[in-house]
């Protein structure tokens, strides 16, 4: 089953709960395991919190949250108006008050990355989902199936940073940086 949504939300902290609730509801309704729904909710919360804390809103004054489920792969994206710095994983020391968000995303996902296009910055993550069987309801399998998504379906995971733009022009594809988990 395919589940997808694009949600435009205010550039405000209250948007995190709205996005998390809508994502959770749609994923549960499409048959995704509860554990995967929880991981996806945490990932969207972290990505959206980072966008609200560190970046400008889109020109509309909003942020965009998007998710698409294709088979056993769930893609999550948060787009904003960009910031002065590139989203990157921080050190997240025990005494630091922040800096753990993208580390959490990295731990819960199968990969994440950053894409720049049309005046926006999109931070995305992908994770595998598994369909519950008819006999065990929504509980997770004891052993996960050995199916791994074809990474060719996710070109951003394979892209290298585009450092050859000395003339300042953009290529036909948006520059992207991926961080496989």
HUMO-V858875 format. One record per backbone hydrogen bond with DSSP energy under -0.5 kcal/mol. CO is the residue of the C=O (numbers start at 1). NH is the residue of the N-H. If there is no record, write none. Layout:
# HUMO-V858875
co={CO,CO}
nh={NH,NH}
This chain:
# HUMO-V858875
co={3,5,7,7,9,10,12,13,13,14,15,16,17,18,19,20,21,22,23,24,25,26,27,28,31,33,34,35,36,37,38,39,40,41,42,43,44,45,46,47,48,49,50,51,56,58,61,62,63,64,65,66,67,68,68,69,69,70,72,73,74,75,76,77,78,79,80,82,93,100,101,102,103,104,105,110,111,112,113,114,115,117,120,121,122,122,123,124,125,126,126,127,130,133,136,138,149,150,151,154,154,155,155,159,161,164,165,175,177,179}
nh={69,67,9,65,63,12,15,16,17,18,19,20,21,22,23,24,25,26,27,28,29,30,32,31,132,37,38,39,40,41,42,43,44,45,46,47,48,49,50,51,52,53,54,55,81,61,11,58,9,79,7,77,5,70,75,3,71,73,129,70,127,68,125,66,123,64,121,56,96,104,105,106,107,108,109,181,126,179,124,177,122,120,117,80,115,124,78,113,76,110,111,74,33,137,139,34,151,153,154,157,158,158,159,178,163,166,168,116,114,112}
